[in-house]
Amino acid sequence: MPVRTCVACGVKKSKANLVRVSINIQGIVNISATNNQKGRGIYLCTSDLCWDPDSYKHGLEKGLRVTMSDEIKKTLHNYHQENIDSPFGDAI
């Protein structure tokens, strides 16, 4: 089973238990628990702190090779609110 590291907190988990955040060549951010995305990517665990872009800004910028923008922050926040910040959030 493949193991990946959360870019924010550094915890190592199986790939299936992390959420992949990627960015394609057009600069569009994709977030998915299925890990079937193309493009440069990072992994985040389901911890609330890990979804706060200010807590790992340099890890995100280095991993995705982008400069942190308000649009990326909003995309991460929205995904977290809709998919992880729920009673079933740890089920990923």
C-alpha positions in Angstrom: 0.0 0.0 0.0 1.6 3.3 -1.0 2.5 5.7 1.8 2.5 9.5 1.4 3.2 12.4 3.7 0.9 15.3 4.6 2.6 18.5 3.5 1.2 20.4 6.5 1.9 18.2 9.6 4.3 15.6 8.2 2.3 12.6 9.3 2.7 9.5 7.1 -0.4 7.7 6.1 -1.6 5.4 3.3 -2.4 7.2 0.1 -6.0 6.2 0.5 -6.3 8.1 3.9 -5.0 11.4 2.5 -6.6 14.0 0.1 -4.6 14.9 -3.0 -4.4 18.6 -4.0 -3.0 19.1 -7.5 -2.6 21.9 -10.0 -2.6 21.4 -13.7 -0.7 23.3 -16.4 -3.6 25.8 -16.7 -3.2 26.7 -13.0 -6.5 25.1 -12.0 -6.5 23.5 -8.5 -8.1 20.1 -8.2 -8.8 18.4 -4.9 -9.9 14.8 -4.6 -9.8 11.9 -2.2 -9.6 9.5 -5.2 -6.0 10.5 -6.0 -6.6 10.1 -9.8 -5.6 13.6 -10.8 -2.9 14.6 -13.2 -0.5 17.4 -12.5 1.8 18.5 -9.7 0.4 17.5 -6.4 0.6 17.4 -2.6 -1.2 15.4 0.1 -3.1 16.6 3.1 -4.6 14.7 6.0 -8.1 15.4 7.4 -6.9 17.5 10.4 -8.5 20.9 10.6 -5.1 22.6 11.1 -3.7 21.0 7.9 -6.5 22.7 5.8 -5.4 26.2 7.0 -3.2 27.3 4.2 -1.4 29.8 6.4 -0.1 26.9 8.6 1.8 25.3 5.7 2.1 28.1 3.1 5.7 27.3 2.2 5.0 23.5 1.9 2.1 24.2 -0.5 4.0 26.7 -2.6 7.0 24.4 -2.8 5.0 21.2 -3.4 2.8 22.7 -6.1 5.3 25.2 -7.4 2.9 28.1 -7.1 2.5 31.3 -5.2 -0.3 31.2 -2.6 -3.3 33.1 -3.9 -6.6 34.0 -2.3 -8.3 31.8 -5.0 -6.3 28.7 -3.8 -7.0 29.5 -0.2 -10.7 29.8 -1.0 -10.7 26.5 -3.0 -9.1 24.7 0.0 -11.4 26.2 2.5 -14.5 25.3 0.4 -13.4 21.7 -0.1 -12.7 21.3 3.6 -16.1 22.8 4.6 -18.0 20.6 2.1 -16.2 17.3 2.4 -14.1 17.0 5.5 -15.6 19.3 8.2 -18.5 17.0 8.8 -19.3 14.1 11.1 -18.0 11.7 8.4 -14.9 13.7 7.6 -12.4 11.1 8.9 -13.9 8.4 6.7 -11.6 9.4 3.8 
